[in-house]
C-alpha cells in the first residue's frame, strides 16, 4: 500500500492506524513523530505500528491536549501534518 500525497503530505488513509498495522502510512507517521520528538529510535519499527510508535502517538496526543487513545485517527493525522 502506498500513500496518496496531496500538497506535499499524504492524505488521511480513510481508516485509523493502530497497534499492529504495518504499511507506508505508519511509516509516514513514524517519520513525523521522529522529527517532532527529535528521536530517531522510533524509526526502528520501519512501518510497523509497535510499542515505540504507540508510546510516541500517546505523547503527541498529550502534548496537543487530544484524547489519548494511541490510535492515529483523522484528528491526530491532521495535527501530525501541521507540525
C-alpha positions as CSV (number, residue, x, y, z in Angstrom):
1,X,0.0,0.0,0.0
2,X,1.4,3.4,-0.9
3,X,0.4,6.8,0.5
4,X,-1.5,9.2,-1.8
5,X,0.1,12.7,-1.5
6,X,-1.7,16.0,-1.6
7,X,0.3,19.2,-1.3
8,X,3.4,17.6,0.0
9,X,2.0,15.2,2.6
10,X,-0.1,12.0,2.4
11,X,-3.8,12.2,2.7
12,X,-5.5,10.5,5.6
13,X,-5.8,6.8,4.6
14,X,-9.5,6.7,5.5
15,X,-9.1,4.4,8.4
16,X,-7.5,4.7,11.8
17,X,-3.9,3.4,12.3
18,X,-3.4,1.3,15.5
19,X,-1.1,-1.2,17.1
20,X,-0.2,-4.0,14.7
21,X,-0.7,-2.1,11.5
22,X,2.2,-2.4,9.0
23,X,2.2,-0.1,6.0
24,X,3.5,3.1,4.4
25,X,1.0,5.3,6.3
26,X,2.5,4.1,9.6
27,X,6.0,4.8,8.2
28,X,4.9,8.4,7.5
29,X,3.5,8.8,11.0
30,X,6.8,7.4,12.4
31,X,8.8,9.9,10.4
32,X,6.7,12.8,11.6
33,X,6.9,11.7,15.2
34,X,10.7,11.1,15.0
35,X,11.1,14.7,13.7
36,X,8.7,16.2,16.2
37,X,10.3,14.5,19.2
38,X,13.8,14.6,17.8
39,X,14.0,10.8,18.4
40,X,15.1,8.6,15.5
41,X,14.7,5.5,17.6
42,X,11.0,5.3,16.6
43,X,12.2,4.6,13.0
44,X,13.5,1.2,14.1
45,X,9.9,-0.1,13.7
46,X,10.1,0.5,9.9
47,X,6.4,0.9,9.1
48,X,5.2,-1.4,11.8
49,X,3.0,0.2,14.5
50,X,4.6,-1.3,17.5
51,X,5.1,-0.3,21.1
52,X,7.5,2.6,20.3
53,X,5.1,4.1,17.9
54,X,2.2,3.7,20.3
55,X,4.2,5.5,23.1
56,X,5.0,8.4,20.8
57,X,1.5,8.7,19.5
58,X,0.2,8.9,23.1
59,X,2.8,11.5,23.9
60,X,1.9,13.5,20.8
61,X,-1.8,13.4,21.7
62,X,-0.9,14.5,25.2
63,X,1.2,17.5,24.1
64,X,-1.7,18.7,21.9
65,X,-4.3,18.1,24.6
66,X,-6.0,15.5,22.4
67,X,-7.9,12.4,23.5
68,X,-5.0,10.0,24.4
69,X,-6.1,6.8,22.6
70,X,-2.8,5.8,21.0
71,X,-4.7,5.5,17.7
72,X,-3.9,7.7,14.8
73,X,-7.4,8.9,13.8
74,X,-8.2,11.7,11.4
75,X,-7.7,14.4,14.0
76,X,-4.3,13.1,15.1
77,X,-3.3,12.7,11.4
78,X,-4.2,16.3,10.6
79,X,-2.2,17.6,13.5
80,X,0.8,15.5,12.5
81,X,0.7,17.0,9.0
82,X,0.6,20.5,10.5
83,X,3.8,20.2,12.7
